[in-house]
């Protein structure tokens, strides 16, 4: 099978799961290589996401690792055999992390996000997104700004697809009040946020200033649920690009964070009223 020099986040995650399965069973890399009929180096490539693994070999490994969770194994098979998505047309033109986020969203079964200073990308208007990208340092050429905005619009189609995953957006009042692009753009963005909150499968809830402190303040977090709980992923925005977390303790921590923020947030109806009130001030 051909190898790839730069694995995608999905391929890295698959490799991580293969290694976790092997180590949990007490199987050495040499034993795994013998079992699968490959040399020791190929096991390392598989576990780093650089080399693919066939369904036959994956299921063979799972059986010998006493992994009898068929739903989990089937999900790994799907990860290993996943075809290319629309985001591939941007490969080489946009950072890898942006493509990985699009694929994560496209394959999620449910998503929750919390944002402190800006509206989440899946709910941004084009003008708002352009303003966000024009604020990047070092400054981007205008054609790159336009390309990133087009990519973001394409990402948003996940919420209107036939298999759209439920999406819960927990947005802080600070983000509601930030005027990316100026008052008109901000006002249009808030109306769009209200409109989106009234569509099936999308829930928007606001955390007001008055509710004080909350866990993970300042972070933009996406919690993407996978086909099984073991395959959930946390994606965190940072100045150097997206970070992806999927350790058991990390998943537990961020589920608790989001649960707590939901406890603090206004109801969906009260949130719509809150957003409309701020829009009228612009």
Buried (B, 14 or more C-beta within 10 A) or exposed (E): EEEEEEBBBBBBBBBBBBBBBBEEBEBEBEBBBBBBEBEEEBBBBBBBBBBBBEBEBBBBBBEBBEBEEEEBBBBBBBBBEBEEEBBEEBEEEBEBBBBBBBBBBBBBBBBBBBBBEBBBBBBBBBBBBBBBBBEEEEEBEEEBBBBBBBBBBBBBEBBEEEEBBBBBBBBBBBBBBBBBBEEEBBBBBBBBBBEBBEEEEBBBBBBBEEBEEBBBBEBBBBBBBBBBEBBBBBBBBEEEEBEBBBEEEBBEBBBEBBEEBBEBBBEBEEBBEBBEEBBEEB
